[in-house]
Amino acid sequence: MSVSPRRALSSPAAKKRKSPMQLPLSEPTLFPLESNATSTNIPQFELRAVKDLSPHPALIRMQMLPSPARLAELESLGARPFDEPIVITHEGFIVDGHARWIIARQLGRERLMCDVRVLSQGEALVRILDRDAQRPRFNSYCRVELAFLLESGLRKRAEASQSNPGQERYPSNLTRSKPIDCRPEIARLAKVSTGNVSKVRSIRERGIPRLVSELRAGMMTIHAGWKLAQMSRADQEIQLGRLRTRARRARRIGKLLA
């Protein structure tokens, strides 16, 4: 389950400190995949000031910061989570370690050991999705939404490869026929089928905000959400209300049987 950045950073300890910095809510076109000459995957370890680090803009935009349950789980481990450096870009955007960064702010830590990589925001988002495949944190719907933020960059990369065959720096599964179909590459990044990519696009176009919130929270599958999104907005509200009522009844029965 994901939470808004305002809730995630509003613990009593955090309130004693300065207000959270304003973070950029980037648009999809601001996540290019092109590397510059300095891009590198070679780690460089540095002590960085906690106040100079920021969650990746994509997670801010999609409100996918760690849940309170995840933060509580890490807090119960004491100082052990900080034995491993958090991974950041050279600009200070976090690639791996968002929960540890939030806890560090709450505890008033001034510095964190960081594994610094020279990456664009788009490349960093690809790394976030790759790492999630190894240590799952997002559900399938959330992964597709994040991968959609790279669609503009994927399209430009495919167009460039069509114009300059053999010049493509990153091999991909994108079709070379026109019009360019980015679904196979989005599916590869999100670790889902191309059919689910199409369904998420339909949900984003037709679904009401409440339906999107339920999907981000993992309360239903992409297919179930897609079926609801085909209904009118009023019927979506009605069906979601019924599902909530059933869920409450199921929880009550579970408590009685426990």
ROVO-132974 format. One line per 2 residues: number of its first residue (from 1); their letters; for each residue x, y, z of C-alpha. Coordinates in nm, 3 decimals. Layout:
NUM = A = X/Y/Z  ...
//
This chain:
1 = MS = 0.000/0.000/0.000  0.134/0.340/-0.092
3 = VS = 0.095/0.671/0.087  0.125/1.033/-0.003
5 = PR = 0.459/1.202/0.071  0.285/1.436/0.314
7 = RA = 0.160/1.147/0.530  0.487/0.955/0.507
9 = LS = 0.688/1.251/0.632  0.450/1.372/0.903
11 = SP = 0.567/1.180/1.210  0.599/1.372/1.542
13 = AA = 0.979/1.359/1.510  0.966/1.494/1.158
15 = KK = 0.741/1.783/1.264  1.011/1.908/1.500
17 = RK = 1.243/1.949/1.207  1.209/2.179/0.911
19 = SP = 0.913/2.133/0.678  0.972/1.877/0.400
21 = MQ = 1.131/2.030/0.094  0.919/2.095/-0.210
23 = LP = 0.988/1.818/-0.460  0.934/1.841/-0.836
25 = LS = 0.626/1.665/-0.972  0.782/1.571/-1.306
27 = EP = 0.584/1.511/-1.621  0.651/1.198/-1.833
29 = TL = 0.850/1.401/-2.085  1.102/1.483/-1.812
31 = FP = 1.217/1.120/-1.783  1.443/1.083/-2.089
33 = LE = 1.632/0.759/-2.136  1.928/0.907/-2.318
35 = SN = 2.259/0.880/-2.133  2.523/1.146/-2.143
37 = AT = 2.892/1.076/-2.175  2.936/1.070/-1.797
39 = ST = 2.664/0.811/-1.722  2.815/0.519/-1.533
41 = NI = 2.714/0.219/-1.330  3.036/0.229/-1.124
43 = PQ = 2.947/0.292/-0.758  3.110/0.577/-0.570
45 = FE = 3.053/0.580/-0.196  2.998/0.915/-0.028
47 = LR = 2.852/1.051/0.295  2.567/1.278/0.186
49 = AV = 2.355/1.516/0.395  2.004/1.374/0.444
51 = KD = 1.852/1.714/0.364  2.019/1.709/0.021
53 = LS = 1.852/1.382/-0.084  1.508/1.349/-0.244
55 = PH = 1.275/1.066/-0.344  1.272/0.998/-0.715
57 = PA = 1.025/1.246/-0.875  0.830/0.959/-1.033
59 = LI = 0.742/0.816/-0.691  0.637/1.160/-0.570
61 = RM = 0.423/1.218/-0.878  0.251/0.879/-0.847
63 = QM = 0.230/0.895/-0.464  0.418/0.566/-0.423
65 = LP = 0.640/0.633/-0.124  0.678/0.352/0.135
67 = SP = 0.371/0.267/0.340  0.349/0.316/0.719
69 = AR = 0.367/-0.063/0.757  0.698/-0.072/0.566
71 = LA = 0.838/0.211/0.776  0.732/0.040/1.099
73 = EL = 0.895/-0.284/0.982  1.227/-0.109/0.921
75 = ES = 1.211/0.094/1.243  1.175/-0.230/1.441
77 = LG = 1.521/-0.335/1.313  1.695/-0.043/1.484
79 = AR = 2.015/0.078/1.316  2.070/-0.235/1.106
81 = PF = 1.898/-0.104/0.789  2.156/0.178/0.777
83 = DE = 2.444/-0.070/0.746  2.370/-0.084/0.371
85 = PI = 2.426/0.236/0.167  2.125/0.381/-0.008
87 = VI = 2.159/0.409/-0.385  2.121/0.759/-0.531
89 = TH = 2.189/0.945/-0.853  2.461/1.210/-0.871
91 = EG = 2.182/1.468/-0.840  2.067/1.322/-0.508
93 = FI = 1.754/1.139/-0.626  1.702/0.810/-0.442
95 = VD = 1.703/0.489/-0.646  1.696/0.237/-0.359
97 = GH = 1.641/0.328/0.006  1.338/0.557/0.020
99 = AR = 1.213/0.406/0.347  1.554/0.439/0.512
101 = WI = 1.573/0.804/0.401  1.232/0.879/0.555
103 = IA = 1.330/0.710/0.882  1.662/0.897/0.885
105 = RQ = 1.470/1.227/0.859  1.239/1.123/1.140
107 = LG = 1.532/1.026/1.363  1.717/1.348/1.291
109 = RE = 2.013/1.180/1.124  2.229/1.433/0.943
111 = RL = 2.418/1.208/0.699  2.378/0.877/0.522
113 = MC = 2.630/0.660/0.339  2.531/0.660/-0.027
115 = DV = 2.617/0.453/-0.332  2.625/0.729/-0.595
117 = RV = 2.558/0.652/-0.963  2.570/0.898/-1.253
119 = LS = 2.226/0.844/-1.405  1.953/1.050/-1.569
121 = QG = 1.611/1.048/-1.403  1.484/0.812/-1.672
123 = EA = 1.771/0.568/-1.623  1.717/0.584/-1.248
125 = LV = 1.349/0.495/-1.291  1.449/0.192/-1.500
127 = RI = 1.680/0.087/-1.213  1.395/0.127/-0.964
129 = LD = 1.179/-0.106/-1.172  1.465/-0.355/-1.214
131 = RD = 1.531/-0.359/-0.839  1.162/-0.410/-0.772
133 = AQ = 1.178/-0.731/-0.976  1.442/-0.859/-0.730
135 = RP = 1.279/-0.726/-0.412  0.910/-0.665/-0.492
137 = RF = 0.758/-0.359/-0.332  0.509/-0.237/-0.592
139 = NS = 0.211/-0.432/-0.723  0.165/-0.493/-1.096
141 = YC = -0.061/-0.191/-1.145  0.191/0.043/-0.981
143 = RV = 0.478/-0.097/-1.190  0.286/-0.032/-1.513
145 = EL = 0.204/0.324/-1.404  0.571/0.391/-1.335
147 = AF = 0.675/0.236/-1.667  0.424/0.459/-1.848
149 = LL = 0.625/0.761/-1.729  0.905/0.636/-1.957
151 = ES = 0.682/0.604/-2.264  0.791/0.933/-2.422
153 = GL = 1.158/0.836/-2.385  1.092/0.486/-2.519
155 = RK = 0.916/0.632/-2.822  1.200/0.875/-2.895
157 = RA = 1.453/0.595/-2.861  1.258/0.378/-3.107
159 = EA = 1.225/0.666/-3.353  1.599/0.727/-3.331
161 = SQ = 1.673/0.358/-3.395  1.447/0.367/-3.703
163 = SN = 1.627/0.673/-3.837  1.973/0.531/-3.757
165 = PG = 1.966/0.150/-3.780  2.252/-0.006/-3.589
167 = QE = 2.303/0.307/-3.376  2.073/0.201/-3.093
169 = RY = 2.261/0.205/-2.766  1.999/0.013/-2.565
171 = PS = 1.860/-0.305/-2.721  1.483/-0.322/-2.684
173 = NL = 1.179/-0.521/-2.786  1.013/-0.223/-2.954
175 = TR = 0.876/-0.289/-3.298  1.045/-0.105/-3.587
177 = SK = 0.721/-0.076/-3.783  0.515/0.242/-3.777
179 = PI = 0.326/0.350/-3.579  0.559/0.272/-3.290
181 = DC = 0.405/0.045/-3.026  0.569/0.091/-2.686
183 = RP = 0.357/-0.169/-2.509  0.607/-0.458/-2.538
185 = EI = 0.885/-0.250/-2.379  0.656/-0.110/-2.109
187 = AR = 0.546/-0.467/-2.035  0.908/-0.580/-2.012
189 = LA = 0.998/-0.301/-1.769  0.687/-0.360/-1.555
191 = KV = 0.716/-0.741/-1.570  0.357/-0.785/-1.692
193 = ST = 0.186/-0.893/-2.015  0.116/-0.648/-2.299
195 = GN = -0.253/-0.716/-2.237  -0.223/-0.578/-1.885
197 = VS = -0.045/-0.271/-2.021  -0.345/-0.204/-2.247
199 = KV = -0.584/-0.258/-1.957  -0.397/-0.013/-1.734
201 = RS = -0.406/0.248/-2.010  -0.784/0.198/-2.036
203 = IR = -0.820/0.231/-1.657  -0.621/0.556/-1.661
205 = ER = -0.849/0.693/-1.933  -1.186/0.576/-1.798
207 = GI = -1.142/0.489/-1.431  -1.255/0.717/-1.148
209 = PR = -0.988/0.833/-0.895  -1.123/0.598/-0.630
211 = LV = -1.074/0.300/-0.859  -0.714/0.403/-0.927
213 = SE = -0.653/0.436/-0.550  -0.789/0.085/-0.492
215 = LR = -0.561/-0.056/-0.762  -0.254/0.124/-0.627
217 = AG = -0.334/-0.015/-0.282  -0.349/-0.367/-0.426
219 = MM = -0.716/-0.416/-0.338  -0.796/-0.573/-0.676
221 = TI = -0.628/-0.714/-0.984  -0.567/-0.519/-1.304
223 = HA = -0.829/-0.731/-1.482  -1.093/-0.662/-1.216
225 = GW = -1.015/-0.291/-1.228  -1.034/-0.291/-1.606
227 = KL = -1.381/-0.452/-1.598  -1.504/-0.183/-1.358
229 = AQ = -1.349/0.093/-1.573  -1.574/-0.010/-1.863
231 = MS = -1.879/0.099/-1.660  -2.011/0.452/-1.624
233 = RA = -1.855/0.665/-1.351  -2.171/0.637/-1.140
235 = DQ = -2.175/0.256/-1.171  -1.805/0.242/-1.081
237 = EI = -1.885/0.425/-0.755  -2.172/0.186/-0.680
239 = QL = -1.966/-0.127/-0.747  -1.670/-0.003/-0.543
241 = GR = -1.906/0.071/-0.254  -2.041/-0.283/-0.270
243 = LR = -1.690/-0.428/-0.277  -1.596/-0.223/0.029
245 = TR = -1.906/-0.347/0.214  -1.821/-0.709/0.132
247 = AR = -1.462/-0.657/0.247  -1.580/-0.513/0.581
249 = RA = -1.814/-0.809/0.632  -1.535/-1.053/0.552
251 = RR = -1.307/-0.884/0.808  -1.577/-0.902/1.076
253 = IG = -1.633/-1.272/1.010  -1.259/-1.331/1.019
255 = KL = -1.235/-1.165/1.360  -1.525/-1.374/1.494
257 = LA = -1.364/-1.696/1.373  -1.015/-1.607/1.498
//
